[in-house]
Structure formats: structure tokens, C-alpha cells
Amino acid sequence: MNKNIPNISAFYHSINIESPTLTKQLNGEDVKSWGVFLSTMAAIQVNKVNEKAENNMLYSDDTFNFYIRTKTGINRKMRVVYNSDYYNIVGIITIGRRYQIIKTKLVE
């Protein structure tokens, strides 16, 4: 197995990958809603954690890698939901034929 992939025992985190849908309301306004595209188990790696202060507020720039078994159709318009937190997908890397790394940024 590729040494970049976590051990199979690390794939114990339950995640959802959600896909956006635009729905037109009666007033003509488009509203984005999210539906589950995939529920799967993942290994998680914190890529980096940076905190910065702007306008007397502390911001976090957390990025996470979610390792999953390969699933076609995942794209950067989707998001990952894990432990009631939302993560925007910023990149997808396929490793071999079996695994993908979904690079994400925590939504504040």
C-alpha cells in the first residue's frame, strides 16, 4: 500500500459529502440547499492550523485532509460534513485506484 495512505484502522470517522442544489422560490430568488451525495468512512489529517487576528477578532485558518475510498463524481462545489462542522472542498487528489484525498477548509 502507498505509504501516504493512513492505515485502514484510521478509517473510522463517519462523514457526509454534500452536493448543492439551487431551488427557485416563489419570489424568483434562488436558494441553495444541500443534499447528501455520499456517506462514507474516512481517515482525517489536520493539514495546518493558523490563527490570525483581524479587527480585534481571532480567525482560524484550519485545513483538513479527508482520506476516503475512491468515489467518482466528487467535485469542488461540494462540501464535507463531519461532527456537525462544514468543510469546503478545495482540492481532490486520487492516489492509485483505491483512495482519494479530499483537501478541505473549515467553514467558520
C-alpha positions in Angstrom: 0.0 0.0 0.0 1.1 3.6 -0.7 2.9 5.0 2.4 0.9 8.3 2.0 -2.4 6.5 2.9 -3.2 6.1 6.6 -3.6 2.5 8.0 -7.0 1.0 7.4 -7.7 1.2 11.2 -7.7 5.0 10.9 -10.8 5.0 8.6 -13.3 5.2 11.5 -14.7 8.7 11.1 -18.2 8.9 9.6 -18.5 11.8 7.1 -21.1 13.0 4.6 -20.2 14.6 1.3 -23.0 17.0 0.3 -23.9 18.4 -3.1 -25.6 21.8 -3.6 -28.9 22.3 -5.3 -30.4 25.7 -6.3 -34.2 26.0 -5.8 -36.2 28.9 -7.2 -38.6 30.4 -4.6 -42.0 31.9 -5.5 -40.4 35.4 -5.4 -37.9 34.3 -8.1 -34.9 34.2 -5.7 -32.6 31.2 -5.9 -31.9 29.4 -2.6 -29.0 26.9 -2.1 -29.8 23.7 -0.3 -27.6 20.7 0.4 -28.3 17.0 -0.1 -26.1 14.0 0.8 -24.1 12.7 -2.2 -22.2 10.1 -0.2 -21.9 8.8 3.3 -18.6 7.1 4.0 -15.9 6.3 6.5 -12.7 8.4 6.4 -9.3 8.9 7.9 -8.6 12.5 8.9 -5.4 14.5 9.0 -5.1 18.1 10.2 -3.1 19.8 7.4 -2.3 23.1 9.2 -3.8 25.3 11.8 -3.1 29.0 11.7 -4.7 31.7 13.8 -4.7 35.3 12.9 -6.1 38.5 14.4 -8.0 41.0 12.3 -10.2 43.9 13.6 -9.9 42.7 17.2 -11.2 39.2 16.2 -9.3 35.9 16.2 -9.7 33.8 13.0 -8.7 30.3 12.4 -7.4 29.0 9.0 -7.8 25.3 9.6 -7.4 22.9 6.7 -8.1 19.1 6.8 -7.5 16.2 4.6 -10.2 13.5 4.5 -8.9 10.2 3.1 -11.7 8.0 1.5 -12.0 5.1 -0.8 -12.3 6.4 -4.4 -15.7 7.6 -5.5 -16.4 9.2 -8.8 -18.4 12.4 -9.1 -17.0 14.3 -6.2 -16.1 17.9 -7.1 -15.1 21.3 -5.6 -18.6 22.6 -5.5 -19.4 20.0 -2.8 -18.7 20.1 0.9 -17.8 17.6 3.7 -19.8 17.4 6.9 -18.0 16.0 9.9 -19.1 16.3 13.6 -21.6 19.0 12.7 -18.9 21.1 11.1 -18.8 22.1 7.4 -15.7 21.9 5.2 -15.4 23.4 1.8 -13.6 21.2 -0.7 -10.5 23.0 -2.1 -8.9 20.0 -3.9 -9.2 16.3 -4.7 -6.2 14.0 -5.2 -6.6 10.5 -6.4 -4.0 8.0 -5.2 -3.8 4.9 -7.3 -7.2 3.4 -8.0 -8.5 3.0 -4.4 -8.1 6.2 -2.5 -8.7 9.9 -2.7 -7.6 12.7 -0.5 -10.2 15.4 -0.2 -8.5 18.7 0.8 -10.8 21.0 2.7 -11.0 24.2 4.6 -13.2 24.6 7.8 -16.1 26.9 7.3 -16.4 29.4 10.1 
